[in-house]
């Protein structure tokens, strides 16, 4: 039985004790074509890549933000 769990704030996916990091299509890493296909999941408009493909997955997960206003100057 597969256990599927989403983190509501970061959209990080936990599936069978593996962590998958969400990416939008225009934010895919440059090495995306080198990742094995069994470590990639396409779901709900995101491409989830297994954290074992990255050198420092904890740093990537800590820096996930879905706030599009982050970093922009205040608007009038």
N, C-alpha and C positions, 0 to 999 in steps of 0.2 A: 504494500500500500504506500503510495506517495503522499508525503506531507508537504503541503504548500502553504507558506506563510509570508505575507507582505509586511514590511515596516511602513506604516502610514505616512511618516514624515519624509522619508528618503526614497520610498518605493524599492528598497532593496528586497530581493526575493530569497527566501530560504526554502530549499527543496532537498529533502533527504540529507540533511546536515551539510549541504553545500551552499555557499553564498554566491548569489548572482547579482552583479552590479548593472543598473539600468543605464542605457545610453539612447539618445534620440538618433535618428538616422544621420543628421548632419553633424553629430558629435562623436562619431565612431573613431576609435583609435587608429593610428596609421598602420599598425600591425594587424588589423582586423582580418585580413585575408590569410594570415599565417596561423590563426587560431583553429584548433580542430572543431569540426562541425558539431560534435557531441557535447561541446561546452557552451553552445550558443542556443538561446531560446528567444523566439519572437512572440511577444504577448502584449496586448493592450497598447499598441503603438510604440512600444519600447523594444530595444534589442538588449537582452540580458546576457552578459558575458560572465562566465565563472571567474571567481576571484583568484583561482589558482593560475590564471594566465598573466597576472600582473605581478610586478616586483614588490610593490608596497600597497596591498589592497586596503589596509586600514586607513591610510592617508587619503586614498581616493574616496572611500565611503564617508569620511569626516568632512570632505569638501563638497559633497553633493548638495546642490541647492536648486530648487525649482522656482525660486522667486525671480521673476524676470526684471524686477526693478532694482535688484541688488547691484550696487556699483554705479547706478545712474545718479546724476545730479537731481536735486529736487526740482519738480516741475511746477510751473505756474498755473 
